[in-house]
Amino acid sequence: MLQLSGAGKRFGQKLLFEDVNWLITPDERTGLVGGNGTGKSTLLKVLAGRESLDYGVSSRTKGMTLGYLPQDGLALRGKTVFEECLSVFDDLRGLEGEAEELSGKLAEFAPGSAEYEAAAARYGHVTDLMHAHDIYTLDYQVGTVLGGLGFGREDWERRTEEFSGGWQMRIALAKLLLEKPSLLLLDEPTNHLDLETRNWLEDYLRNYENAFVLISHDRYFLDQTVSKTTELWNKKAHFYFGNYEKYLKQKEERRTQIMSAYKNQQDRIQDLEAFINRFRAQATKAKQVQSRIKELEKIERIEVPEEEATIHFSIPQPPASGRTVIEVNNLTKIYPTRDGLGTKTILKDVSFSIDRGDRIALVGANGAGKSTLIRMLSQLEDPTSGEIKLGHNVLADYFAQDQYKVLDGAAKMLDDISGIAPKVPVVELRSLLGCFMFSGDDVFKTLGVLSGGERNRYAMAKMLVSPANMLLLDEPTNHLDLRAKDVLLDAIRKFSGTVLFVSHDRYFIDGLATRVFEVEDKRVHVYPGNYEDYLWRKQGGPEKVQSSFTAPKPEPVAVPVASVVVEAKKPAVKKLNPIKLKLLEDEVSAAEEAIGEWERRIEAAEAKLGVFTTADEQQRGSAELDRLRTEHAELLAVWEKLGMELEEQRD
C-alpha cells in the first residue's frame, strides 16, 4: 500500500535516519517508538507526504487515502462542532442532490435513449456509493464518535473556536476517525484524552477496518492497540512483531543473540590472528597462514549496538510527616457560571483522609473537578465551605499542568537546579536532566527560550531534586517519553513521602497507585488498590460475582402449590440414595465454609492494602488480592454446581 525504500532524512547537519525499508500493508497496526529526537514525528510526516526524503524513495498505491493527526497546532473556527465533523461527508452529502437531479432527468428522458441510459448508469453508481457509505446514518456516526471522545450533547452546537487547543485536537481526531482513510497516521493521539476517552479510542482502533501507524508514549495504549512495533534507534528502523511488551522482550532476545554471535566471532578472530602471528615466519606453514589470512579478510564484522544508558535517580528523602497527612471534612466548591447569572457546583460535601505513605491516583472524567480538588489541597484555592486540615510537619509541594509559568525565564537551567540542590553532584544533575530530554548544551539554555512543554519537563526534574513530604502532581507524565516516565515512576516508588497525582497513563497509575480516588457526580469515591482493582470494583466486585452464582436459586413463592403436591408423589422421592445425598450435603457444606474463609482472607488483604508500608509490599499485596479473588470465584462456581446436583437429588 505504501513503501519506503532506502529512505533517509536529515535535520540540518544531523542525520535522523537512513536506509529505512518499510512496506506498509492494508492490515498494518504499528506503533512507532524511539527516544525523543530520533525522528519519529519526521518519519510520520514523510509517510503522510508532509515532508520529503533526502535519500531513497516513497511510493504508494493508486487510490489510497491518508489521514494525518499532528501532535498540536491545529485551529478550527467558523462552524459548530457537529457541523465541522459532518463536513468530512460533504462529498457524500452532495451525492443526495445529484441523485435527486438524476431522478428528475430520468423522468424527462425517453426510455432507451442514449441520455436515459447514461443518466441511469450514473444514478445506479451514485446510489451504490450512498448505500456503501451508510449515507443515511451520517448524523448517528458523528454523534457516536463525538460522544466517545468526550463531547456532551451540549457541546455539539458550540463553535469550534470556543474550545481550547486540547479539545481542538479532539475535534480534528474525530474528523479523521469519521473519514476512515486507508492509512491513519496519528502522532500522540492520547495527549489530550482522559482515561475513559483513551479506553474508547483503544476499542475503536482495535476494530478499525483499515491500517494505522501511531506514535504514543502511553505503554498500556500501545499494548492494547498495535500488533507490530517499529523502533527508530541508532539512525535505523528495527521491526518487531507484537505489541510494546513483546517488543521489549524481542529486543532483549535480539541483543542477547547479537552479543553471543559477536563473542563467537571475536573468539574465532583471535584464534586466526594467533595462528597467523605464530607461524607467519615458518615456510612449512605458509599455505595454512595464507588460508587463515583470506578467511580473516572475508569475515563480516558484527557491530555491537550501543547500549542505552540506564539511569536511576533517587529522590532525596524528606523529613517524615505525621501519620495523618491531610484530612478533608464536608468540602464543597461552587463556581459562578460563564454568564454570571448562576452557579455550578463542582464538589459537594466531600470527606476523606490521606495517610503517610499513600500513593493516591485521582481519576475522573475531564471537568469532573480533579484539578480543582488538587488546587484546594495545595491551598492555592479556597473551598466554598468545609475544611482541609494538614497533619503534623506536612510540607506540601504542587506540580500544576502549567507549572512552567512560575519559573524564572532569565535563569539558566543548570544554575537554577543547582541552586536548590547544592549537595547533589553536577554530574548527577545532568544525568537527571538527560532523562527529561535535556542533553549537551541544552542545560546551559535560559528557561525563557524553552517551549511550554520543555519548561514543564524541567519543572518536574526540579521538583525531584528537593521534594516536600507531600507531593500533589497534576498530570506529571505530560510531555514525557517512555524512558522519562520510567525514571519518574521508579523515583516516586522509592519516595518515602506521600503522593496524590492525576494521570491519564494507565501503566503509570497501575505501577504506582495504592488507592484510587474517583471524582464523580460532585463526590469523591475511595477504592483500595491500583487502577485494575478500581475497575474490578466498578464492574461489581465481589457483590457481582456473588449475585451471578446465587441468581438462579428459585424462590419458593414462585412455585404453585399443586405442582409441589404432584412432585411429592413421584416414586423418585421414595428412592433417594442416602449415601450420595449425605456426600453431596457434606461437599456443599465444605464449599460454603471455604467460601466464607476466602471472603475473610479477601477482607483482611483489602484492609492490609489500605495501610501503606512500602511500594514493593503494596505490589505484592495487590497480586495476592488478585489471586484470592480468582480462587474465590472458582469456589463459588464449584459451590453452585454442587448445589444444583443436591437440588436434583432432593427433587
Sequence and secondary structure as in RCSB ss.txt:
>XXXX:A:sequence
MLQLSGAGKRFGQKLLFEDVNWLITPDERTGLVGGNGTGKSTLLKVLAGRESLDYGVSSRTKGMTLGYLPQDGLA
LRGKTVFEECLSVFDDLRGLEGEAEELSGKLAEFAPGSAEYEAAAARYGHVTDLMHAHDIYTLDYQVGTVLGGLG
FGREDWERRTEEFSGGWQMRIALAKLLLEKPSLLLLDEPTNHLDLETRNWLEDYLRNYENAFVLISHDRYFLDQT
VSKTTELWNKKAHFYFGNYEKYLKQKEERRTQIMSAYKNQQDRIQDLEAFINRFRAQATKAKQVQSRIKELEKIE
RIEVPEEEATIHFSIPQPPASGRTVIEVNNLTKIYPTRDGLGTKTILKDVSFSIDRGDRIALVGANGAGKSTLIR
MLSQLEDPTSGEIKLGHNVLADYFAQDQYKVLDGAAKMLDDISGIAPKVPVVELRSLLGCFMFSGDDVFKTLGVL
SGGERNRYAMAKMLVSPANMLLLDEPTNHLDLRAKDVLLDAIRKFSGTVLFVSHDRYFIDGLATRVFEVEDKRVH
VYPGNYEDYLWRKQGGPEKVQSSFTAPKPEPVAVPVASVVVEAKKPAVKKLNPIKLKLLEDEVSAAEEAIGEWER
RIEAAEAKLGVFTTADEQQRGSAELDRLRTEHAELLAVWEKLGMELEEQRD
>XXXX:A:secstr
 EEEEEEEEEETTEEEEEEEEEEE TT EEEEE  TTSSHHHHHHHHHTSS  SEEEEEE TT  EEEE SS   
  SSBHHHHHHGGGHHHHHHHHHHHHHHHHHHHS TTSHHHHHHHHHHHHHHHHHHHTTGGGHHHHHHHHHHHTT
  HHHHTSBGGGS HHHHHHHHHHHHHHH  SEEEEESTTTT  HHHHHHHHHHHHT SSEEEEE S HHHHHHH
 SEEEEEETTEEEEEES HHHHHHHHHHHHHHHHHHHHHHHHHHHHHHHHHHHHTT GGGHHHHHHHHHHHHH  
                      SEEEEEEEEEEEEE TTSSSEEEEEEEEEEEEETT EEEEE  TTSSHHHHHH
HHTTSS  SEEEEEE TT  EEEE TTGGGGS TTSBHHHHHHHH TTS HHHHHHHHHHTT  GGGGGSBGGGS
 HHHHHHHHHHHHHHS  SEEEEESTTTT  HHHHHHHHHHHHT  SEEEEE   HHHHHHH SEEEEEETTEEE
EEES HHHHHHHHTTHHHHHHHHHHTTS  GGGS HHHHHHHHTSHHHHT  HHHHHHHHHHHHHHHHHHHHHHH
HHHHHHHHHTS   HHHHHHHHHHHHHHHHHHHHHHHHHHHHHHHHHHHH 
